[in-house]
Amino acid sequence: MIHAVLAVAVGLIAAPYSMPILEPPVIRVGGDLARYRQLCAGATVAATVGVPYAMPYERDRPILVCRGLQGGLRGRWPELVHID
């Protein structure tokens, strides 16, 4: 099973010094919402994904959207990436 953590480009274009550079949201498939609410300024479940013939632990996996990740994706990547 692969737990995906992806950074999504938001397409913001700003003139120099006109607005702060914002971190893009992080999308996590199959994470713990309570944990991401602690790590992010805002975390929500965008949808769920799964198929009826999958293993029970692979059904109805949440797709989480994390905005305002504390420490940024680059700083948090080692603790967030998870592949098994």
C-alpha positions in Angstrom: 0.0 0.0 0.0 1.3 3.5 -0.8 0.3 6.5 1.2 0.7 9.5 -1.1 1.7 12.9 0.0 1.6 15.4 -2.8 2.2 19.1 -3.1 -0.2 20.8 -5.4 0.7 23.9 -7.3 -1.9 26.6 -6.8 -0.9 28.9 -9.7 -0.3 32.1 -7.7 1.6 34.8 -9.6 2.8 37.7 -7.5 4.8 40.8 -8.3 8.0 41.0 -6.1 7.2 42.3 -2.6 3.4 42.6 -3.3 2.3 39.5 -1.4 3.9 36.7 0.6 4.8 33.5 -1.1 2.3 30.9 0.1 3.0 27.2 0.6 0.8 25.1 -1.7 -1.7 22.8 0.0 -0.6 19.3 0.8 -2.9 16.4 -0.3 -2.7 13.2 1.6 -4.5 9.9 0.6 -5.2 7.7 3.6 -4.0 9.9 6.6 -5.3 10.6 10.0 -7.4 13.8 10.1 -6.7 14.5 13.8 -3.0 14.4 13.2 -3.2 16.7 10.2 -5.3 19.2 12.1 -2.4 19.5 14.6 0.2 19.9 11.7 -1.8 22.3 9.5 -3.6 25.7 9.9 -6.5 24.0 8.3 -7.1 20.3 7.4 -10.3 18.9 5.8 -11.5 15.7 4.1 -12.1 16.5 0.5 -13.4 13.0 -0.5 -12.9 9.3 0.2 -11.6 6.8 -2.2 -11.8 3.0 -2.2 -13.2 0.0 -4.1 -15.5 -2.6 -2.7 -13.2 -5.5 -3.5 -10.1 -4.1 -1.7 -8.8 -5.2 1.6 -10.9 -3.8 4.5 -8.1 -1.5 5.6 -7.9 0.0 2.1 -11.6 0.8 1.8 -12.9 4.4 2.2 -9.5 6.0 2.5 -9.9 9.8 3.2 -8.3 12.3 0.9 -7.1 15.1 3.2 -6.3 18.7 2.1 -3.8 20.4 4.5 -3.3 24.2 4.2 -0.7 26.0 6.1 1.6 23.1 7.0 3.8 24.1 9.9 7.4 24.0 8.9 6.6 23.7 5.2 6.6 20.5 3.1 10.4 20.5 2.6 10.9 20.6 6.4 8.2 18.0 7.2 8.8 15.6 4.3 10.9 13.0 6.2 8.2 12.5 8.7 5.3 12.6 6.3 6.5 10.3 3.5 5.4 6.7 4.1 5.7 3.9 1.6 5.0 0.2 2.4 
